[in-house]
């Protein structure tokens, strides 16, 4: 599959997830076979108004060596503001720009951004066109099935994105009202794929290699993207790649899980410092131990711990 001029390797992409898909997460997933990844979303308006000096925004723009193909995700509703942000951020060395029209969070949709943009298809098209016209990088868009069950307009949005010059689109076939509950309706991905000629990436309810191959078979989509399935499980990308190639896959053993967890902590604390890095890691630590005996008490202990040394001691004790 290609995104503009970018040839993607075989495998799945890591979806953009606020508070999750930072530089450390992206690098670990790339090492496990993620074909590409997308950053946490950045406000176009916020970036312009802060004149590039906002610390939180700068952290979102962090990249690590050998982290593969990475798209930078932006959200915004003003075409000129999005264009200015894209121009300003182009030198940051991301491989492409991804526009977010899918975030369901009230603080985003309350400003008419994220998935709320699907209620304004003409404006959404103008935003895509403004981004495309302001950069030499490929521009993609990610959106949902629609605002709610009575307004399923993913096909129209896809066609408008294509007309505006998007190089590819990603579809999460849940409505904004669904948030992340219920089931993703993969038939919507199939409908979108049949309606456009640019690459279509499917996203939603991919938990293993079988799911990824089945989504491609059932919808005809060109690629797949994994979100929550990668939380605490960067190995899912190795599993998906093996499934796509028809090869056997061996799940990580308990020692591999422990090593990956420790490596993740080291990367996070290197990026954000010991205190902030530990805060960022608490949710990741909980995901890494899901399903293991004693995980609940272990998570409680980690959440009460403010010392990095004590966290390592707890990890040693737990995995023994």
C-alpha positions in Angstrom: 0.0 0.0 0.0 1.1 3.5 -0.7 0.4 6.8 1.0 1.2 9.3 -1.7 4.9 8.7 -2.5 5.4 6.5 0.6 5.6 2.8 0.1 4.4 1.0 3.3 5.8 -2.4 4.2 3.6 -5.4 4.9 1.8 -5.1 8.3 -0.6 -3.0 10.3 -0.3 0.6 11.4 -0.4 2.0 15.0 -3.4 4.3 15.4 -3.2 7.7 16.9 -4.3 7.6 20.6 -4.2 10.5 23.0 -1.9 9.7 25.9 -0.8 6.5 24.4 0.9 6.6 21.0 3.9 8.8 22.0 7.4 8.4 20.7 8.2 5.5 23.0 5.1 3.5 22.1 5.6 4.2 18.4 9.2 2.9 18.5 8.4 -0.2 20.4 5.6 -1.1 18.0 7.8 -0.4 15.0 10.4 -2.8 16.4 7.7 -5.4 16.7 6.6 -5.0 13.0 4.3 -2.0 12.9 4.3 -0.9 9.2 3.7 2.8 10.2 2.3 4.8 13.1 0.6 8.1 13.7 1.3 10.5 16.5 -1.1 11.8 19.2 -3.3 14.5 17.9 -2.1 18.1 18.0 -4.3 21.2 17.9 -3.6 23.3 14.8 -4.9 26.4 16.5 -3.1 25.7 19.7 0.2 25.2 17.9 -0.1 28.5 16.0 -1.2 30.5 19.1 1.6 29.1 21.2 4.1 30.0 18.5 5.6 26.6 18.8 6.6 27.0 22.5 4.0 24.9 24.2 5.9 22.1 26.2 3.1 19.6 25.8 2.9 20.1 22.1 6.7 19.8 21.7 6.5 16.5 23.6 3.9 15.3 21.0 6.4 16.1 18.3 9.2 14.0 19.8 10.7 11.3 17.5 13.2 8.5 18.4 15.8 7.1 16.1 14.7 4.2 13.9 11.0 4.7 14.7 9.8 3.9 11.1 7.3 5.8 9.1 5.3 8.2 11.2 2.4 10.5 10.4 1.7 13.7 12.4 -1.9 14.1 13.3 -3.6 17.5 13.5 -7.1 18.6 14.4 -8.8 21.9 13.6 -11.8 23.4 11.9 -10.4 26.6 10.4 -8.9 25.9 7.0 -6.4 28.8 7.1 -5.3 27.8 10.7 -4.8 24.2 9.6 -2.8 25.3 6.6 -0.6 27.6 8.7 0.0 24.8 11.2 0.9 22.3 8.4 3.4 24.8 6.9 5.0 25.4 10.3 5.2 21.7 11.2 6.5 20.4 7.8 10.2 20.8 8.9 9.6 18.5 11.9 10.5 15.6 9.7 7.3 13.6 9.9 6.5 11.5 6.9 3.0 12.7 6.3 0.1 14.7 7.8 -3.0 13.0 9.1 -6.2 15.1 9.8 -8.4 14.0 12.7 -12.1 14.0 12.0 -12.9 11.2 14.4 -12.1 12.1 18.0 -15.3 11.7 20.1 -14.0 13.5 23.2 -16.5 16.2 24.4 -13.7 18.8 24.9 -12.9 18.4 21.2 -16.3 18.0 19.7 -17.6 20.8 21.9 -15.4 23.2 19.8 -16.8 21.7 16.6 -13.6 19.7 16.0 -12.8 16.0 15.7 -15.8 13.9 14.9 -18.0 17.0 15.0 -16.6 18.0 11.7 -18.5 15.1 10.1 -21.6 17.3 10.6 -20.1 19.9 8.3 -18.9 18.0 5.3 -18.3 21.0 3.1 -16.1 22.6 5.8 -14.3 19.3 6.3 -13.5 19.2 2.6 -12.1 22.8 2.8 -9.9 21.8 5.7 -8.5 18.9 3.8 -7.9 21.0 0.7 -6.2 23.7 2.7 -3.8 21.1 4.3 -3.0 19.5 0.9 -2.4 22.9 -0.7 0.1 24.0 2.0 2.6 21.1 2.0 4.5 18.7 -0.2 3.9 15.9 2.2 1.0 13.4 1.7 -2.1 14.3 3.6 -4.5 11.7 5.0 -7.7 11.8 7.0 -9.2 9.7 9.8 -12.9 9.7 10.5 -15.8 7.7 11.9 -19.0 6.1 10.5 -20.8 9.3 11.3 -22.0 11.5 14.1 -24.8 9.1 15.3 -26.8 6.2 14.0 -29.1 8.6 12.1 -26.3 10.3 10.3 -24.0 7.7 8.8 -22.1 9.7 6.2 -18.7 8.0 6.0 -19.0 7.5 2.2 -19.7 11.2 1.6 -16.8 12.2 3.8 -14.5 9.8 2.0 -15.4 11.1 -1.4 -15.0 14.7 -0.2 -11.5 13.9 1.2 -10.5 12.3 -2.1 -11.8 15.2 -4.1 -9.8 17.6 -1.8 -6.6 15.7 -2.5 -6.2 13.3 0.4 -3.7 10.5 -0.4 -5.5 7.9 1.8 -8.2 7.7 4.5 -8.7 5.7 7.6 -12.2 4.7 8.7 -13.2 3.7 12.3 -16.7 2.4 11.7 -18.3 3.5 15.0 -20.3 6.6 15.3 -19.4 9.4 17.6 -22.2 8.5 19.9 -20.8 5.0 20.3 -17.5 6.3 21.5 -15.6 3.0 21.8 -18.5 0.8 22.9 -20.4 -1.8 21.0 -19.0 -3.3 17.8 -17.3 -1.6 14.8 -19.5 -2.1 11.7 -17.0 -3.3 9.1 -19.6 -3.1 6.4 -19.1 0.7 6.5 -15.4 0.2 5.6 -16.5 -1.9 2.7 -18.9 0.8 1.5 -16.2 3.4 1.7 -13.7 1.3 -0.2 -16.2 0.8 -3.0 -16.8 4.6 -3.2 -13.2 5.9 -3.7 -10.1 5.1 -5.6 -7.5 6.2 -2.9 -6.3 3.7 -0.3 -8.7 2.9 2.5 -7.4 1.8 5.9 -9.7 0.0 8.3 -9.6 0.5 12.0 -11.7 -1.0 14.8 -11.9 -4.3 16.8 -8.6 -5.8 15.6 -7.3 -7.8 18.5 -5.1 -10.3 16.7 -3.7 -11.5 13.3 -6.9 -13.3 12.4 -9.0 -10.2 12.9 -6.6 -8.2 10.6 -6.7 -10.6 7.8 -10.5 -11.0 8.1 -11.0 -7.3 7.9 -9.1 -7.1 4.7 -10.9 -10.1 3.3 -14.4 -8.9 4.3 -14.1 -5.2 3.4 -11.5 -5.1 0.6 -9.6 -2.4 2.5 -6.0 -1.7 1.5 -4.6 -1.8 5.0 -5.5 -2.0 8.7 -4.7 0.1 11.8 -4.6 -1.1 15.4 -5.5 1.1 18.3 -6.6 -0.4 21.7 -5.4 -3.9 20.6 -1.8 -2.6 20.9 -2.1 -1.3 24.5 0.3 -3.5 26.5 0.7 -5.6 23.5 3.2 -4.2 20.9 3.7 -7.8 19.8 0.3 -7.6 18.0 2.1 -6.1 15.0 4.4 -9.2 14.7 1.4 -11.4 15.0 -0.5 -9.5 12.2 2.6 -9.4 9.9 2.9 -13.2 10.3 -0.7 -13.7 9.6 -0.5 -11.6 6.5 2.5 -13.6 5.3 0.9 -16.9 6.2 3.6 -17.7 8.7 3.4 -19.1 12.2 3.5 -16.8 15.2 4.7 -17.5 18.8 3.2 -15.4 21.5 5.7 -13.7 24.0 6.4 -15.6 27.2 6.3 -14.0 30.6 10.0 -13.1 30.5 9.5 -11.3 27.2 6.5 -9.3 28.7 8.7 -8.3 31.6 11.6 -7.1 29.4 9.2 -5.1 27.2 7.6 -3.4 30.2 11.0 -2.4 31.6 12.2 -1.1 28.2 9.0 0.9 27.9 9.6 2.5 31.3 13.2 3.3 30.4 12.1 5.0 27.1 9.3 7.0 28.8 11.5 8.2 31.6 14.2 9.2 29.1 11.7 11.2 27.2 9.8 12.9 30.0 12.0 12.5 33.1 11.5 10.1 36.0 8.5 11.8 37.6 6.4 12.5 34.5 7.6 9.3 32.8 6.3 7.2 35.7 3.0 9.0 35.6 2.7 8.3 31.9 3.7 4.6 32.4 1.0 3.7 35.1 -1.6 3.0 32.5 0.8 1.1 30.3 2.0 -1.0 33.2 -1.6 -2.0 33.9 -2.1 -3.0 30.3 1.0 -5.2 30.2 -0.2 -7.3 33.1 -3.8 -7.8 32.1 -4.8 -11.4 32.6 -1.8 -12.3 34.8 -2.4 -13.7 38.4 -2.2 -11.0 41.0 -2.5 -8.2 38.4 -5.1 -6.2 40.3 -3.0 -5.9 43.5 0.1 -5.2 41.5 -1.7 -2.3 39.7 -2.8 -0.9 43.0 0.7 -1.0 44.4 2.1 0.7 41.3 -0.5 3.5 41.5 0.6 4.3 45.1 4.2 4.4 44.2 6.0 7.6 43.3 9.6 6.1 43.2 11.0 4.7 40.1 13.2 2.4 42.1 10.2 1.1 44.0 8.4 0.4 40.7 11.3 -1.7 39.5 11.3 -3.6 42.7 7.5 -4.3 42.4 8.0 -5.5 38.9 10.7 -7.9 39.9 8.6 -9.3 42.7 5.5 -9.6 40.6 7.1 -11.4 37.7 8.9 -13.8 40.0 
